[in-house]
Amino acid sequence: MSDGDGLDLLGADQIRLCQSCWRAVEGWLVIPGPARGEAEAIAGAVATVLEIGEAMIDGVPIPRFESIRRAIRSELKASIGCSVRTAKIGPASLWVWSGLVNDAKTPECRAEEMQAAAERMWTVEQGEPVPPARSRSD
């Protein structure tokens, strides 16, 4: 998508628009149909939020961002009966968080998650490869 002056609003020049401007641009776009694997990504995000309280999806295509966000929020609201928070992080990442799920964690679970986070930070500081993040099911 170009504005006629050579700006590529869905490519390299997307960082020039603030969040409010993006909402206006997204309203003008014709939303393409779901990409292959999108339903699985949504289901995975919902399952992760229900299990550990939050999830991040990277690489969300800008024209599909709002549709994916709404689908995740709807499924979570139907599952847990209360609202969830979402935020756009950077140009193409969606973060989803449930206070209800996070508040239900036991102190032991919170301590285990903090220990895992501390170990990952230490590994990064040592310049070593970082293993994938752990979840409750690991």
WOVENLIN-V985837 format. One line per field, one symbol per residue. ss: DSSP state (H for helix, E for strand, - for the rest). A space follows every 50 residues. Layout:
ss = ???
This chain:
ss = -E-----E---HHHHH--HHHHHHHHHH---------HHHHHHHHHHHHH HH-EEEEE---HHHHHHHHHHHHHHHHHHH----EEEEE---EEEEE-HH HHH---HHHHHHHHHHHHHHHHHHH-------------
